[in-house]
Amino acid sequence: MLQILKLFCNFVAVMEDLLRSKKLSVTDFRVSVLEIFNRYSSAITSDQIESELGEFDRITLYRTLKTFKEKGVIHEIALTDTDTVYALCLDDCIEDEHIHHHEHVHFKCDNCGNVFCLDIPAYPDLNLKGFRVDRMDIQVFGKCEACSC
């Protein structure tokens, strides 16, 4: 039991450091929301977060998600055929004018519906004559590792 408590205390300290590094106030609510993100290996919806929070103020949750997006803690994934989902940003995510830059694809499993952020070595060079590409969002659909077995 003591070991579990130590792991939890370490997790809370890591989440508090993350919030401070983004110049955000550390609150119990913000740490709770980050803890929910940490439980999932895939991106999650606001409904999933709501179902795990227990009693809370919905406006506080949406303000928290908005703040997390603006500060580069999470990023929003708006796939063409699903509800908006959110995922924690990677350490190398650069927050620039509320646009998150890190090279990964968004993979949605057609079977279980989970959305994953998957690293790629580099975005393809599209070489579009006369156009300047500022950002790219690659969406991939298929079966995830768990559903492929």
N, C-alpha and C positions, 0 to 999 in steps of 0.2 A: 504494500500500500504506500509506503514511504517513497519507493522508487517512482510510482505513478504520480505522486504529488510533486516530486522533483521535476519529472518530465513536463507536467502541466505548468509549473512555475517557470521553467525554461521557455516553453512555448509563449506564455504571456509576455515574458521579457523580450522575446524576438519580435512579437507583434507590436509591443510598445516602442521598440527601437525603430521598426518600420514606420510607424506613425510619426515619430519624432523626426526621422530622416526626411519625411515629406512635409515637415513643418506643420503637422496637424496635432491638435490637442489629443491627449490620450484619455479616452472615456471608456467606461465599462461596456457601453453599447457598441462602440467601434471595435473593441477587442472581440466582443461576442460575434459580430458580423464576420470579422476576419477568421475567427475560429470555425465558423460554418463553411467558409470558402476552403479552408484547409482540410476539411473532412472529405472533400470530393476530389476525384482525379479528373473530372470533366467540368466544363462550364455549367453554371446553374442559373435558374430563373429567379426572379424576385419572389415568385410564389413559393419556391423551395426554401428560400431564406425565411420568408414569413412563417412557414409551417414549423420551422425549427426554433424560432425566437421565443415562442410563448407570448406573454403579454408585452406589448410594445406599442408605440405610437407610429402608425404607418407613415405619417409625414416625416418623422425623424428618420425612418429607414430610407425613404426616397431622397432625402437631403444627404444622408450619409453616402448612398450610392453615387449621387451626383458629385459630391466632394471627392470621393475616392477616384472617380473617373477623371476629374479635373486635375488631380494631383498625381496621377499615374500609378495609383495603387491597384486599380482594376481596369479592365477595358471591356467595352460593350461589343457584343457580336450580334449583328442583325443579319441572320441568314434569310434567304428568300422565302423559305417555307416553314418557318418556325417562330415561336416567341423570341423576343430578345433575351439573350443569355449573357452572363458576366463571368469573367475569369480573372484570377490574380495576374498581374503583370509580372513578367520575368525581371530578374535583377538588371538586365541590360536594356530594359525598356526606357526609351527617351521620351519624356513628356514635353511636347513642343506645341504650344497653342492648342492644347487639348486633343492633339492627334498623337496616338501612340505608335511608335516606330520600333518594331522588332520583327525579324524575319521568321514568320511561321505561317502555317496554313491552318484554316479552321476546317476540321473534319467532322462531319455529322454522320453517325451510324444510322443507316436506313432501318436497322433491325431494332435496336434499343432506344434510339433517339438521342443518345448522349452526344455532346459536342466537345471536341478535344482541340487544344492548341498544340500543334506539332511543329517542332523546329525543322527548318530546312537550311541547307548551307548558304543559299543565296536565292533571291528572287530572280526569275528569268529576265534577261535583257530583251525587252520587246522591240526596241529599235523602231519606234513609230515616227517616221519622217514628218517633221513639222510640228510634232507634239512633244510636250514635256510631261513626263509622268512624275507626279509628286508623291503618290502613295499607291499601293496596290493591295487589294484584299482577295486572297485566293480561297475559294470555298471548294471543298472536296467532299463527295458523298460516296458511301460504300458501307462495308462492314468493319467494325472495330475488331481489335485483337480478341476480345472475349467472345464476340458473336461469330467470328470466323472459324472457331474450333468446332 
